[in-house]
Amino acid sequence: MASSNIRYGEGVTREIGMVTKISIIIIIIIIIIIIIISLAFILQDLQNMGARNVCLMTDKNLSSLPPVKAVLESLSSNGVNFRVYDDVRVEPTDGSFMDAIAFAKKEPFDMFVAVGGGSVIDTCKAANLYSCHPEADFLDFVNAPIGKGKPITKALKPLIAVPTTAGTGSETTGVAIFDYEPLKAKTGIASRTIRPMLGLVDPLHTLSMPSRVTANSGFDVLCHALESYTALPYHQRRPCPPNPINRPAYQGSNPISDVWSRHALKVVAKYLKRAVNDPEDVEARSSMHLASVFAGIGFGNAGVHLCHGMSYPIAGNVKTHQAAGYDVDHPLVPHGLSVVLTSPAVFKFTASMCPERHLEAAEILGADISRLKKEDAGLALADQLRQFLFDLQVEDGLGALGYKQEDIPDLVRGTIPQERVTKLSPRGHTEDDLEQLFADSMKLY
């Protein structure tokens, strides 16, 4: 497992110009292996970097807000040349990725900076990747079976991520997700190579998030933590790739990721409702920003499973739903919402394979499990999640987003290609199981 580079603190964004201009010495703690009680840590210094031409990516909504202004002022005051691309699409598509890639290919950028939520950071990852592989076809690095899933063999330019939402954890992961419009399904690129070299986690940036954006971002953290903690254990993954370069980014639940995922869940249980209900609660919003990082490190190595796999067609097949709090010109099911709506059904389904973990998660979220048995685990966690979502005024299931029973076959078809994540479910599943999970998620309360 490779650790992620994070610098955290109020006002940390002001340092970005220094990062790109002067030498950087960053300590990377790489946790190699655990054998009973032994931990091996390797400290590695990054090479000095003198950035001369920076590509800064953001979106139209953020381009005039304080987070981007802080970055631009820092770059300018430190004499760093830069170009701004602010056409990132919220919930990016293959088309919007390719537009950003075309921009990145226009100039010989030697560093990338992404300021925004997961959509911006993922778009910047893709732009960096393909600008360093100008000969590649777009589908070359896209996950199979939609793309060719080729390994990335060339070094990329350094990428610094400045997350402005507390949800995706994209600043810690080697994953870039997008809607593949020809199939109306989400897919992505997964490789440790595209992971940002540094994340600047500035809690002040989250204070401007609208309440529903805070909630939906938090639901992504919630499911990252739950899914990675309950994923198929790493030692049960088969087959083992003969060459490490072919090893998938997601390894299954493991003792190291468990630490991050469990702690992230505890932070979500304590602070998410406060962060949603009071935008001026700095402690709560700062804590959720860190929870996003914690969960990102957890799932970035362990992976996610059914909630995320099923979420991609939910978001990709959106019809008319207009998400509150999002200033966009297209129908949208925010990622965190598309993930969390199936969570009660999913964890009721998976609980039989690791009931102790499901019971522990239910307890962290507030359930009294003192008199429960293992066979009660699924219902206990499902009920706790349902109450959690009700308290946060979440839409009453997929039906409230405009989906009907006749849409289920399309949702199942959109889930099947997501085997990169669905295979990490601790419980095997059939198409009939997926149909039932979608049906059970049509109405929550």
C-alpha positions as CSV (number, residue, x, y, z in Angstrom):
1,M,0.0,0.0,0.0
2,A,1.4,3.4,-0.9
3,S,0.5,6.4,1.3
4,S,-1.0,9.5,-0.2
5,N,0.7,12.9,0.2
6,I,-1.5,15.4,2.1
7,R,-0.7,18.8,3.6
8,Y,-3.5,20.0,5.9
9,G,-4.3,23.3,7.6
10,E,-6.2,26.5,7.3
11,G,-4.8,28.7,4.6
12,V,-2.5,26.0,3.3
13,T,-3.5,26.9,-0.3
14,R,-1.3,30.0,-0.1
15,E,1.7,27.7,-0.2
16,I,1.0,26.4,-3.6
17,G,3.2,28.9,-5.4
18,M,6.1,28.0,-3.2
19,V,5.5,24.3,-3.9
20,T,5.7,24.9,-7.6
21,K,8.6,27.4,-7.5
22,I,11.1,26.2,-5.0
23,S,12.5,22.8,-4.1
24,I,10.1,20.4,-2.4
25,I,11.1,17.9,0.1
26,I,8.1,15.7,1.0
27,I,8.3,12.8,3.3
28,I,6.3,9.9,1.9
29,I,5.5,7.2,4.4
30,I,5.0,4.0,2.4
31,I,3.6,1.2,4.5
32,I,5.0,-1.9,2.8
33,I,3.7,-4.8,4.8
34,I,2.3,-6.0,8.1
35,I,3.6,-9.3,9.4
36,I,2.1,-9.9,12.8
37,I,3.5,-6.8,14.7
38,S,6.0,-5.6,12.2
39,L,5.6,-2.4,10.1
40,A,8.1,-1.3,7.5
41,F,8.2,2.4,6.6
42,I,10.2,3.8,3.8
43,L,11.0,7.5,3.6
44,Q,11.5,8.9,0.2
45,D,12.4,12.5,-0.7
46,L,10.8,13.9,-3.9
47,Q,13.2,15.4,-6.4
48,N,13.4,19.1,-6.6
49,M,11.0,20.7,-9.0
50,G,11.2,24.1,-10.6
51,A,7.9,24.5,-12.4
52,R,7.9,27.0,-15.3
53,N,4.5,26.4,-17.0
54,V,1.6,25.3,-14.9
55,C,-1.8,24.1,-16.1
56,L,-4.5,25.0,-13.5
57,M,-7.9,23.4,-13.9
58,T,-11.1,24.3,-12.2
59,D,-14.8,24.9,-13.2
60,K,-16.8,28.0,-14.0
61,N,-18.5,28.1,-10.6
62,L,-15.2,28.1,-8.7
63,S,-13.2,30.2,-11.0
64,S,-14.2,33.5,-9.3
65,L,-14.4,32.1,-5.7
66,P,-11.8,32.3,-3.0
67,P,-10.1,28.9,-3.4
68,V,-9.1,29.6,-7.0
69,K,-8.2,33.2,-6.2
70,A,-5.9,32.0,-3.5
71,V,-4.1,29.7,-5.8
72,L,-3.8,32.3,-8.6
73,E,-2.5,34.9,-6.2
74,S,0.1,32.4,-4.8
75,L,1.3,31.4,-8.3
76,S,1.5,35.0,-9.4
77,S,3.3,36.3,-6.3
78,N,5.9,33.5,-6.7
79,G,6.5,34.3,-10.3
80,V,5.1,31.0,-11.8
81,N,3.7,31.1,-15.3
82,F,0.3,29.4,-15.7
83,R,-2.7,28.9,-17.9
84,V,-6.3,28.4,-16.6
85,Y,-8.8,25.8,-17.9
86,D,-12.2,26.4,-16.3
87,D,-14.5,24.4,-18.5
88,V,-14.5,21.3,-16.3
89,R,-18.0,19.7,-16.3
90,V,-19.6,18.7,-13.0
91,E,-19.9,15.0,-13.4
92,P,-17.5,14.8,-16.4
93,T,-18.1,12.8,-19.5
94,D,-15.8,11.3,-22.1
95,G,-16.4,14.4,-24.2
96,S,-15.5,16.8,-21.4
97,F,-12.4,14.8,-20.6
98,M,-11.3,15.0,-24.2
99,D,-11.8,18.8,-24.3
100,A,-9.6,19.1,-21.2
101,I,-7.0,16.8,-22.8
102,A,-6.9,18.8,-25.9
103,F,-6.2,21.9,-23.9
104,A,-3.4,20.2,-22.0
105,K,-1.8,19.1,-25.2
106,K,-1.6,22.7,-26.6
107,E,1.4,23.6,-24.4
108,P,4.3,21.9,-22.8
109,F,3.0,22.1,-19.2
110,D,5.4,20.8,-16.6
111,M,3.0,20.7,-13.7
112,F,-0.8,20.4,-13.2
113,V,-2.9,21.9,-10.4
114,A,-6.5,21.0,-9.9
115,V,-8.7,23.2,-7.7
116,G,-12.2,21.9,-7.1
117,G,-14.1,18.8,-6.3
118,G,-13.7,15.3,-7.6
119,S,-14.9,16.3,-11.1
120,V,-12.1,18.8,-11.4
121,I,-9.4,16.6,-9.9
122,D,-10.4,13.6,-12.0
123,T,-10.5,15.7,-15.2
124,C,-7.0,17.0,-14.4
125,K,-5.7,13.5,-13.8
126,A,-6.9,12.5,-17.3
127,A,-5.5,15.7,-18.9
128,N,-2.1,15.0,-17.4
129,L,-2.2,11.3,-18.4
130,Y,-3.1,11.8,-22.1
131,S,-0.9,14.9,-22.6
132,C,2.0,12.6,-21.6
133,H,0.8,9.9,-23.9
134,P,-0.2,12.0,-27.0
135,E,-0.2,8.9,-29.2
136,A,-2.7,7.0,-27.1
137,D,-6.3,6.4,-28.1
138,F,-8.8,7.6,-25.4
139,L,-10.0,4.1,-24.6
140,D,-6.5,2.7,-24.2
141,F,-6.3,3.4,-20.5
142,V,-10.1,3.2,-19.7
143,N,-11.0,0.3,-17.5
144,A,-12.0,-2.9,-19.2
145,P,-14.5,-4.1,-20.4
146,I,-15.4,-0.6,-21.7
147,G,-11.8,0.3,-22.5
148,K,-8.6,-1.6,-23.1
149,G,-7.3,-1.1,-19.6
150,K,-3.7,-0.9,-20.7
151,P,-1.0,-0.3,-18.0
152,I,0.5,3.1,-17.8
153,T,4.2,2.8,-18.4
154,K,5.4,6.5,-18.8
155,A,6.0,9.0,-16.0
156,L,3.5,11.8,-15.8
157,K,3.9,15.4,-14.8
158,P,3.5,16.3,-11.1
159,L,-0.1,17.1,-10.1
160,I,-1.2,19.0,-7.0
161,A,-4.8,18.7,-6.0
162,V,-6.6,21.3,-3.9
163,P,-10.0,19.8,-3.0
164,T,-12.9,22.2,-2.3
165,T,-15.4,19.6,-1.3
166,A,-15.4,17.0,1.4
167,G,-16.4,13.8,-0.4
168,T,-14.6,12.2,-3.3
169,G,-11.1,11.8,-1.8
170,S,-9.8,12.2,-5.3
171,E,-6.7,14.0,-4.0
172,T,-5.6,10.7,-2.5
173,T,-6.5,8.2,-5.2
174,G,-5.3,6.9,-8.6
175,V,-8.8,6.9,-10.1
176,A,-10.6,9.2,-12.5
177,I,-14.3,8.7,-13.1
178,F,-16.4,9.9,-16.0
179,D,-19.7,9.2,-17.8
180,Y,-19.2,7.2,-20.9
181,E,-22.0,8.6,-22.9
182,P,-22.3,5.9,-25.6
183,L,-23.3,3.4,-22.9
184,K,-24.9,5.8,-20.5
185,A,-22.7,4.4,-17.7
186,K,-19.9,5.6,-15.6
187,T,-16.4,4.1,-15.9
188,G,-13.0,5.4,-15.3
189,I,-9.2,5.1,-15.4
190,A,-7.5,3.4,-12.4
191,S,-3.8,3.5,-11.9
192,R,-1.5,4.6,-9.1
193,T,0.4,6.5,-11.8
194,I,-2.3,9.2,-12.0
195,R,-2.6,9.8,-8.3
196,P,-1.7,13.4,-7.3
197,M,1.8,13.8,-5.9
198,L,0.4,16.2,-3.2
199,G,-3.0,17.1,-1.9
200,L,-3.5,20.6,-0.2
201,V,-6.4,20.1,2.1
202,D,-7.5,23.5,3.3
203,P,-10.7,23.3,5.5
204,L,-11.5,27.0,4.8
205,H,-12.5,26.0,1.2
206,T,-15.5,23.9,2.4
207,L,-17.2,26.8,4.2
208,S,-18.7,28.0,1.0
209,M,-20.3,24.7,0.1
210,P,-24.1,24.7,0.0
211,S,-25.9,22.5,2.4
212,R,-27.0,19.8,-0.1
213,V,-23.6,19.7,-1.7
214,T,-22.2,19.2,1.8
215,A,-24.6,16.4,2.4
216,N,-24.1,14.6,-0.9
217,S,-20.3,14.9,-0.6
218,G,-20.5,13.5,2.8
219,F,-22.5,10.5,1.6
220,D,-19.7,9.7,-0.7
221,V,-17.3,9.6,2.3
222,L,-19.8,7.5,4.2
223,C,-20.0,4.9,1.4
224,H,-16.3,5.0,0.7
225,A,-15.7,4.1,4.4
226,L,-18.4,1.4,4.6
227,E,-17.7,-0.3,1.2
228,S,-13.9,-0.4,1.7
229,Y,-14.3,-1.8,5.3
230,T,-16.7,-4.5,4.1
231,A,-14.9,-5.3,0.7
232,L,-13.7,-8.7,-0.1
233,P,-10.5,-9.3,1.9
234,Y,-7.3,-8.8,-0.1
235,H,-6.1,-12.3,0.4
236,Q,-9.2,-13.7,-1.2
237,R,-8.7,-11.8,-4.5
238,R,-7.9,-14.1,-7.4
239,P,-6.0,-14.4,-9.6
240,C,-2.8,-12.7,-8.5
241,P,-1.3,-10.8,-11.5
242,P,2.1,-12.2,-12.5
243,N,3.5,-8.7,-12.8
244,P,2.9,-5.9,-10.3
245,I,2.3,-3.4,-13.1
246,N,-0.9,-5.3,-13.8
247,R,-2.1,-5.2,-10.2
248,P,-5.4,-3.4,-9.8
249,A,-5.5,-0.2,-7.9
250,Y,-8.1,-1.7,-5.5
251,Q,-6.8,-4.6,-3.5
252,G,-9.7,-5.5,-1.2
253,S,-10.1,-4.8,2.5
254,N,-6.8,-5.0,4.4
255,P,-5.4,-4.2,7.9
256,I,-4.0,-0.9,6.8
257,S,-7.0,0.4,4.9
258,D,-9.3,-0.8,7.7
259,V,-7.7,1.8,10.0
260,W,-8.5,4.7,7.7
261,S,-12.0,3.5,6.7
262,R,-13.1,2.8,10.3
263,H,-11.9,6.2,11.5
264,A,-13.5,8.0,8.6
265,L,-16.8,6.3,9.5
266,K,-16.5,7.6,13.1
267,V,-15.9,11.1,11.9
268,V,-18.9,11.0,9.5
269,A,-21.1,9.7,12.3
270,K,-20.1,12.6,14.6
271,Y,-19.8,15.5,12.2
272,L,-21.8,15.1,8.9
273,K,-25.2,16.2,10.3
274,R,-23.6,19.2,12.0
275,A,-21.7,20.1,8.8
276,V,-24.9,20.0,6.7
277,N,-27.1,21.9,9.2
278,D,-24.6,24.7,10.0
279,P,-22.3,26.0,7.2
280,E,-20.4,28.1,9.8
281,D,-19.5,25.1,12.0
282,V,-15.8,25.2,11.2
283,E,-15.0,22.2,13.3
284,A,-17.6,20.0,11.6
285,R,-16.7,21.1,8.1
286,S,-13.0,20.8,8.7
287,S,-13.5,17.3,10.2
288,M,-15.5,16.2,7.2
289,H,-12.8,17.5,4.9
290,L,-10.3,15.3,6.8
291,A,-12.7,12.4,6.8
292,S,-12.8,12.6,3.0
293,V,-9.0,12.2,3.0
294,F,-9.1,9.3,5.5
295,A,-11.7,7.4,3.5
296,G,-9.9,8.2,0.3
297,I,-6.7,6.6,1.6
298,G,-8.8,3.6,2.8
299,F,-10.8,3.0,-0.4
300,G,-8.0,4.1,-2.7
301,N,-6.2,1.0,-1.6
302,A,-9.0,-1.4,-0.6
303,G,-11.7,-0.4,-3.1
304,V,-15.4,0.0,-3.1
305,H,-18.1,-2.4,-4.2
306,L,-21.8,-2.6,-5.0
307,C,-23.0,0.9,-3.9
308,H,-20.5,2.5,-6.2
309,G,-20.9,-0.1,-9.0
310,M,-24.7,0.5,-9.0
311,S,-24.4,4.2,-8.7
312,Y,-22.8,4.7,-12.1
313,P,-25.9,3.8,-14.2
314,I,-28.1,5.7,-11.7
315,A,-26.1,8.9,-12.5
316,G,-25.5,8.0,-16.2
317,N,-29.2,7.4,-17.0
318,V,-30.5,10.5,-15.3
319,K,-33.5,12.0,-17.1
320,T,-34.8,15.2,-15.6
321,H,-33.7,15.3,-12.0
322,Q,-32.4,18.7,-10.9
323,A,-30.1,18.6,-7.9
324,A,-30.7,21.3,-5.3
325,G,-27.5,23.3,-4.6
326,Y,-25.8,22.6,-7.9
327,D,-25.5,25.4,-10.5
328,V,-25.4,23.3,-13.7
329,D,-27.3,23.4,-17.0
330,H,-28.0,19.7,-17.3
331,P,-30.0,17.1,-15.3
332,L,-27.8,15.7,-12.5
333,V,-27.8,13.1,-9.9
334,P,-24.9,14.0,-7.7
335,H,-22.4,11.2,-7.2
336,G,-22.8,10.9,-3.5
337,L,-26.6,10.8,-3.7
338,S,-26.4,8.1,-6.5
339,V,-24.2,6.0,-4.2
340,V,-26.0,6.3,-0.9
341,L,-29.5,5.6,-2.1
342,T,-28.7,1.9,-2.6
343,S,-26.8,1.5,0.7
344,P,-29.5,0.2,2.9
345,A,-30.3,-2.6,0.4
346,V,-26.7,-3.3,-0.4
347,F,-25.5,-3.7,3.2
348,K,-28.5,-5.8,4.1
349,F,-27.5,-8.1,1.2
350,T,-23.7,-8.3,2.0
351,A,-23.9,-8.6,5.8
352,S,-24.0,-12.4,5.9
353,M,-20.4,-12.6,4.6
354,C,-18.8,-10.4,7.3
355,P,-21.5,-9.8,9.9
356,E,-19.1,-8.6,12.6
357,R,-18.0,-5.7,10.4
358,H,-21.6,-4.8,9.5
359,L,-22.6,-4.8,13.2
360,E,-19.6,-2.6,14.1
361,A,-20.5,-0.1,11.4
362,A,-24.1,0.0,12.6
363,E,-22.8,0.7,16.2
364,I,-20.5,3.5,15.0
365,L,-23.5,5.1,13.3
366,G,-25.5,4.9,16.5
367,A,-27.2,1.6,16.8
368,D,-27.4,-0.4,20.0
369,I,-26.1,-3.8,19.1
370,S,-25.7,-5.2,22.6
371,R,-28.6,-7.7,22.1
372,L,-28.1,-8.4,18.4
373,K,-26.9,-11.6,16.8
374,K,-24.8,-12.0,13.7
375,E,-27.9,-12.7,11.6
376,D,-29.3,-9.3,12.6
377,A,-26.3,-7.4,11.1
378,G,-27.8,-6.6,7.7
379,L,-31.1,-5.3,9.0
380,A,-29.4,-3.4,11.8
381,L,-27.0,-1.5,9.4
382,A,-29.8,-1.0,6.8
383,D,-32.1,0.5,9.4
384,Q,-29.4,2.8,10.8
385,L,-28.5,4.0,7.3
386,R,-32.2,4.6,6.5
387,Q,-32.6,6.7,9.7
388,F,-29.4,8.6,9.0
389,L,-30.6,9.5,5.5
390,F,-34.1,10.5,6.7
391,D,-32.5,12.8,9.3
392,L,-30.6,14.5,6.5
393,Q,-33.7,14.9,4.3
394,V,-32.5,12.7,1.5
395,E,-34.8,11.9,-1.4
396,D,-37.1,8.9,-0.8
397,G,-35.2,6.4,-3.0
398,L,-34.6,6.1,-6.7
399,G,-38.3,6.7,-7.4
400,A,-37.9,10.2,-6.1
401,L,-35.3,10.8,-8.8
402,G,-37.7,9.8,-11.6
403,Y,-36.8,6.1,-11.9
404,K,-39.5,3.4,-12.3
405,Q,-39.6,-0.3,-12.1
406,E,-39.3,-0.5,-15.9
407,D,-35.9,1.2,-15.7
408,I,-34.4,-1.5,-13.7
409,P,-33.2,-3.7,-16.6
410,D,-31.2,-0.7,-17.9
411,L,-29.7,0.0,-14.5
412,V,-28.6,-3.6,-14.2
413,R,-27.1,-3.5,-17.7
414,G,-25.2,-0.4,-16.7
415,T,-23.9,-2.1,-13.5
416,I,-22.6,-5.3,-15.2
417,P,-19.5,-3.5,-16.8
418,Q,-18.5,-2.2,-13.4
419,E,-16.7,-5.4,-12.4
420,R,-13.6,-3.4,-11.4
421,V,-15.6,-2.6,-8.2
422,T,-18.5,-5.0,-8.1
423,K,-16.1,-8.0,-7.9
424,L,-15.0,-6.6,-4.6
425,S,-18.4,-7.3,-3.0
426,P,-17.9,-9.7,-0.2
427,R,-20.9,-11.6,-1.4
428,G,-21.2,-12.8,-5.0
429,H,-24.2,-11.7,-7.0
430,T,-26.2,-12.4,-10.1
431,E,-28.2,-10.2,-12.4
432,D,-31.3,-11.2,-10.5
433,D,-29.7,-10.0,-7.3
434,L,-28.9,-6.7,-8.8
435,E,-32.5,-6.4,-10.0
436,Q,-33.7,-7.0,-6.5
437,L,-31.3,-4.5,-5.0
438,F,-32.5,-1.8,-7.4
439,A,-36.1,-2.6,-6.7
440,D,-35.5,-2.5,-2.9
441,S,-33.9,1.0,-3.4
442,M,-36.9,2.5,-5.2
443,K,-38.3,3.7,-1.9
444,L,-36.4,4.1,1.4
445,Y,-38.9,5.2,4.0
